[in-house]
Amino acid sequence: MAERTLRGARLGGQSFEDERGIEFAARQQVGYRCPQNHEFEITMSVEADVPAVWECPRCGQEALSVSGEQPEAKAEKPARTHWDMLLERRSEKELEDILKERLELLRGGEIGPAHLHRANAKKRKASA
């Protein structure tokens, strides 16, 4: 057998590749500090965009970069409610007219739950 046979190698074990002739990418150490004063460093590529915020590995809070770089303030849009979306399609006068029309149909027994239809049908037959 050849001497290069991988006898007894474990699954998920060590790699048998060597690092000769490999040029590693340039790296930098980026320091962060969380609100509880936990300090840690993350290794990143020199070419990478360094984020101003990173999750603290000890407590999970947002840690800020010690270089003084501040996170961008995000412009948040106000939340649109169902009412806001409805007013984009119809005026309040139109909505009032639709409400009156639907209430008349509901009270007349033409729309709504089935148990209300039966009760209104009996009343209509009795009054006729």
Contacts in CASP RR format, 6 or more apart in sequence:
PFRMAT RR
TARGET T0000
AUTHOR 0000-0000-0000
METHOD contacts of the structure
MODEL  1
MAERTLRGARLGGQSFEDERGIEFAARQQVGYRCPQNHEFEITMSVEADV
PAVWECPRCGQEALSVSGEQPEAKAEKPARTHWDMLLERRSEKELEDILK
ERLELLRGGEIGPAHLHRANAKKRKASA
6 16 0 8 1.000
9 16 0 8 1.000
25 45 0 8 1.000
25 46 0 8 1.000
25 47 0 8 1.000
26 45 0 8 1.000
26 46 0 8 1.000
26 47 0 8 1.000
27 43 0 8 1.000
27 44 0 8 1.000
27 45 0 8 1.000
27 46 0 8 1.000
28 43 0 8 1.000
28 44 0 8 1.000
28 45 0 8 1.000
28 46 0 8 1.000
28 50 0 8 1.000
29 41 0 8 1.000
29 42 0 8 1.000
29 43 0 8 1.000
30 41 0 8 1.000
30 42 0 8 1.000
30 43 0 8 1.000
30 44 0 8 1.000
30 50 0 8 1.000
30 54 0 8 1.000
30 65 0 8 1.000
30 67 0 8 1.000
31 39 0 8 1.000
31 40 0 8 1.000
31 41 0 8 1.000
31 42 0 8 1.000
31 65 0 8 1.000
31 66 0 8 1.000
31 67 0 8 1.000
32 39 0 8 1.000
32 40 0 8 1.000
32 41 0 8 1.000
32 42 0 8 1.000
32 54 0 8 1.000
32 56 0 8 1.000
32 63 0 8 1.000
32 64 0 8 1.000
32 65 0 8 1.000
32 66 0 8 1.000
33 39 0 8 1.000
33 63 0 8 1.000
33 64 0 8 1.000
33 66 0 8 1.000
34 56 0 8 1.000
34 58 0 8 1.000
34 59 0 8 1.000
34 60 0 8 1.000
34 61 0 8 1.000
34 62 0 8 1.000
34 63 0 8 1.000
34 64 0 8 1.000
35 61 0 8 1.000
35 62 0 8 1.000
35 63 0 8 1.000
36 56 0 8 1.000
36 58 0 8 1.000
36 59 0 8 1.000
36 61 0 8 1.000
38 56 0 8 1.000
38 58 0 8 1.000
38 59 0 8 1.000
38 63 0 8 1.000
39 66 0 8 1.000
40 56 0 8 1.000
40 57 0 8 1.000
40 58 0 8 1.000
40 63 0 8 1.000
42 54 0 8 1.000
44 50 0 8 1.000
50 65 0 8 1.000
50 67 0 8 1.000
50 69 0 8 1.000
51 65 0 8 1.000
51 71 0 8 1.000
52 64 0 8 1.000
52 65 0 8 1.000
52 68 0 8 1.000
52 69 0 8 1.000
52 70 0 8 1.000
52 71 0 8 1.000
52 72 0 8 1.000
53 62 0 8 1.000
53 63 0 8 1.000
53 64 0 8 1.000
53 65 0 8 1.000
53 71 0 8 1.000
54 62 0 8 1.000
54 63 0 8 1.000
54 65 0 8 1.000
55 61 0 8 1.000
55 62 0 8 1.000
55 63 0 8 1.000
56 62 0 8 1.000
56 63 0 8 1.000
64 70 0 8 1.000
64 71 0 8 1.000
86 95 0 8 1.000
90 98 0 8 1.000
102 111 0 8 1.000
105 111 0 8 1.000
106 112 0 8 1.000
106 116 0 8 1.000
108 120 0 8 1.000
109 116 0 8 1.000
109 117 0 8 1.000
109 120 0 8 1.000
109 121 0 8 1.000
END
